[in-house]
């Protein structure tokens, strides 16, 4: 495990240089096809065997054409062998023509690697309401096949839009004494709201696990990770997370009663959680990551609602940007996060500094609080003293640059 640094030998190890192709059986590619002016804008992940697969999709009623095609593909056998992704154009709100374009991308990818079309997933991200420049994309797909490589890292760049950096996470975990790898890449910077925000996530593993169990694991993990982030409260038309498991490590099939299931589950959750945090940290124009911890809730739903309300509050986000220890904005957000919250029991902390006790202000060192709010990661902690449930949500500060970026998004 020379490429990994030890975190907890009883659970998993984190890869220092993860790639979406780190698990056995995967290759990827990324090129510039001309959808965007200069940067890579077309990518593919290909597995040497049909991989058991699972996915979650946006809750937006205007679901983009590629998502419908991918849902159809996975629905046939629960397997994918390839994913083709373009950035710069969302192929959303494009009607029947957009749907046919997504099918054409699927067909082209299937023909290029000689597999059935239903083994191909499609994803797009970018500007809504414009037709795909199919001539550029199809010409680019001719190049993709020849660029496929296990060492390729351009795929992670090809899926980006307003992101400032690539987002990659990888771990290794032992199953039946064999080394299993899980890696993920994601894009997401704006239009980020809980319940699948404007993001794409792709996770690969060489573990042996059935599609239905992989789907259950992804649903559960998404509720605790991807659905606990927000940047600006806007929910996109194109979001999805797809997992592909090649099954090329020789171990017995994973299931909840397998002795190594807790370790695999923890490793999988780590990948999704770290990708989620990277998306929140890279919010458009953001300076810092906001992490809200809520404990003492009567239900899990209460804990999640309160945590998400805090990181989603424009006033909280603005206060963090201005390094203003205005705890009133925090309790205001918590109060509308869940109406069952008892305001007379709430404690609030900015990092280690308590600013509210039993719903009332306490004296604190304002200068120290300001310094905490200027860090790259700002922690807000609430203890509700009403139960045993807890949750964490992630967001970012709201800066002048967010408005600047989105005011000129199409130009």
N, C-alpha and C positions, 0 to 999 in steps of 0.2 A: 504494500500500500504506500509506495513511495510518493504518490501524488496526493496523499491525503494527510491532513493534520488531525491529531487525536482530539475528540471532544468528549466522548464517553465510550470506552471500549466495550461496555455492555450494551450499548445502543447502536451507534453508527459513527462514521467518520465523515468529515466534510472534505470534499475535493478542493484542492487549491486552484486548479485550472479546469473547471467543468466545461464540457461541451455537450450539446444535445446528442452527439454521437458517441459519448463515453460508454453507454451500455452496449453490450454485444449485439451486432446485427444491424446497426444504424449507420446511414450515410446522410449527408446534407449538402446543400449548395445554396448560393446566393449570388445574384447578378444584378446589374443595372439594365433594365429593359426599355426604359424611356418613359415609364409612367410618371416618375419624378424627374427633376431636371438633371441631377448628377448622382445622387446617392443610390446604393442598392435598393431595389424595390420589388424583387421577385425571388422567392426562395422555395425550397422543397426539403422535406424529410422523407427518406425512403428506408424501409426495413427489408431485409433479405428474405423474410417470411411474412405471411399474413399475421399481424399482431393483434392479440385480444385488446379491445379498445373501449374507451368510455369517454363521455363528454358532458359538459354542462353549458347552457346557452343563456343569452341575455333574456331578461324579463320584459324588454321593450316590445310593445305591440307591433312596431314596425321592424320586424325581424328581416335582416338582410338576406338576399338570395343565397350566398354561400353557406349560411347556417342551415338553410332548408336542405341543401344538397348534402351537406355533411351528415345531418340527422338521418336522411334517407340512406346514405351509404352505411353508416354504422348499424342502422336498423335491420339490414339484410342478414348479416351473420355475426354482428358484434365484433367485427374485425376491420382494421385498416392496414394497408401496406405502404401507403404514401399520403403525404399532405402537400398541397401546393398553396402558397400564400403570396398575395400581392399587397403592397402598401402604396399609399398615395391616392387610392380610389376605393371607396367602401362598397361599391356595387349595392347600395341600399336605396330604396324608393325608386327603383328602376324597372318595376313591373315585369312583364313576361320576358322582355328582351334581356333584362338583367339575370333572370333565372336561366334562360337559355345560354347566356354567356358563362355562367357558373358551371352549367352542365358541360359546356364545350371545354372549359379548363379541366374538368374532371376527365373527360374523354381523352383529351390530348395527353394528359399525364399517364393515363392507363396505357395508351398505345405506345408511349415512349419507353416504358419499362415492361411492356407485355404482361399486364395483369388485368383482371376484370375491373370495369369501371366502379363497381360498388366497393372496391378496396381502396378507393381514393377519397380523401376529404379535401375540402376547399375552404379557404379563409381569405377575407379581404379587410382592409382597414384604410381609412382616409376620408376624403371629402364625400359627403352624402349627396345623392341626387344627380350624379353624372354617370353616363355610360362608360364602361371600361373601354380603353383603347385596345381592342382585341387583337389587332394586327401586331402591335408591339408586344403584347403579352404572349401570343402564340409563337412569335419569332423568338422571344426570350425563353420560352419553354423548350424550344429546340436546343438551346444552349445549356439549359439546366442539367439535362441528362449527362452530358459530357463533363460537367463540373462536379458531379457527386463525389464526395470524399469523406472518409472517416475523420480527417483532420480539419475539415472545413469549419470556420467560425463566422463566415460572412452571413449565414442564415440569420443569426441573432441581430445583425445590422439591417438585413433586408426587410424585416417586419416592423421597423420603427417608423413613427411619424414625427410628432413633436418631442419625442423622448430626447434626453441629452446624453444618454449612455445605454449600452446594452445591459440586459438583466439576465444573468445566468447563475444557477445554483446547482450543486451536485453533491450527492452523498454515496457512501458505500455501507452496506450492512450485511451481516452474515445470516444466511438461511441454510439450515442443515449443514453448517460448516463450510458452505460455498459463498463466495463473494458476489453479492447482488449490487448493481449500480442503479441509482435513480437520478436523473438530471432533468432540469427544466429551464426553459427560456420564456421570456414574456416581453410584451410591449404594453405601455400604458402610461399616460402622462396627464391627459385632460379628459373631460367627460367621464369622470370616475365617481361612481356612487355605489353604495352597497347594493347587492343583488346583481352582480355581474356588470361591472362598469365598462368603460370603453377600453377594453383590454383584450389581448389574445395571450393565451398561455399554452405552451406545448411541453408535455412531460413524457420522457421515454424511460423505460426500464427493461432490463433483461430478466426480470422475475417471471416465474410461472404462476399465473393467477387467472382465473376465469373472468370473462367479461362482466358478468353480473356482479361478482364480488368487487371488481375494480370500480364499477359504476357506484355501488353502495359506498365504497371508501371515498370516492371523489365527492359524492353528494355531502357526506358527513364532513369531510375536510373543508370543502368550499364554504360551508356555513360558518366555520371557525376562522377562515383565512380570507379568501377572495371576497366574501360577502361582508367582511368587517373593515373594508377600506373605503375612503372617500376623498376626493380632491375638491370637487366643485358642485356635487349634488346632481349632476346630469348623467342619466343612464343611456348608454349608447345602443345602437341598432345592430352592432356587429360582434359583440363580445362572446367569446367562448374559450373554454379550456378543454383541451383534448389530451388524453393519456393513451400511450401505446406500449404494450408489454410484449416483447419478442419471445419471451419464454426460453431463451437460449442458455440459461444457466441450469445445470442438471441438479435440480432439487425437487422435492415433493411439492405438489401444488399448494399454494398458500390459501388459508381460510382462517376464520376467527379462532378456531380451536387448535391451529398449528402452534407449536411451542414458540416459534419465532415471529408469530403474527404481531405481538406488541412492538417488537423492534422494527419490523417493516413498516407498521402503521406510523410509528413515531418518526421514522426517516422520511416517509412520504409527506407527513404533515409538516415536517421541517422545511422541505423543499417548497411546498405551497405557501407556508407562512413567510419565508424569506423573500420569495418572489412578490408576495403581496406588499411587504414592507418596502421593497425596492420601488414598486409602482407608486406607492404613496410618497416616498421620499423624493421621487423624481417628478412630482406634480409640476405642471407648467408654471415656471417662474419661481418655484419654491426655494426657500432657503433652508428649511429644516423639516424633519419628521416629527409629527405630533403623535404620541402614544398615550391613549387613555385607558387606564386600568380601573375597572369597577368591580368591587366585591361586596358581599353582604346583601345581595339581592334576593328577593323571595323566589324568583324564577330565573331560568336561563334567559328567557325572552326579555325580562326586565333588564338584566345586566347588559345584554347586547344592545337593546334600544337606547339605554342611557349612554353607553360608551360611544355608539355611533352618532348620537345627537351632539355630543361634545366635539368630536373631531369634524363633524359636518357643519358646525355653526360658523357662519361667516364672521360673526363678531368675535368668537374665540380665536379663529384663525387670524383675524386682523390684529387682535391683541398680542398674539404670539409674535407676529411679524414686527410689531412695534415694541416688543419687549415690555409690555404693559401688564403688570401683575393684577389685572382686573378680574378677580375671582367671581365677581357678580355675574359675568358673562357665562362662566362655567356652570354655576348653579341654575342659572336661567335655562341653559340648554338641557341640563339634567332633568329639570322640572317638566319640560315639555317632552322629554324623551320617554317618560312613563308617568302617567297620572297617578299611579299607585305609590309612587315614591313618598316617603314620610319626610318632609323638610326639616323636622325637629331632630332628626337622627343623623343627618348627613355630615361627614367629615370630608374636607377637601385638602389635598396636598399638591403643591408645585414641586415635583421631585421630592426631596426629604422635608421640605418646609411646609408646615401646616398653616393654612390660611383661614380655614373654617372648622369649627367644632360644634357639633349638634346644631347645625344650621345657622350658627352665629359667628361673626368675625372674631379672629384672635390677632393679637399683636404679632407681627413678624418683621424680619429684616428686609425691607423693600429692596435695598441695594443687592443683597444676595439673590433675591428672587429675580431681579432684572438680569443678573449674570447667568442664572439658570436658563432664562428664556432666550438668551443669545446663543445657546449651544446648538449643535447640529441635530440633536435629538432632545425634544422637550417631553417630559413625562408629567402627566396629570393623573392623580390618583383620587378615587372616591371610595369611601367606605359608607355603605347605606345602612348598615346595622339592622337589616330586616330579614336576613336569611343566609344561606350558605352558597349561593350561586355567584359566579364571577365571569367576566369576559374582558377581552382587550380589543380595541379598535385602533386603526391607524389612519392618519390624515397628514396634512401639511399646512404650512402657513399660507396666507393669502397676500400676494405681493402685487406691486404695480405691474410687474412683468406679465402676470397672468392676463390682465386686461389687454396689454399690448400684443401678446401672442395671439389671443383669440379675436381681437379686433381686426387682425389682418391674416387670419388663418388661410383663406383661399388665395392670397397673393404672396 
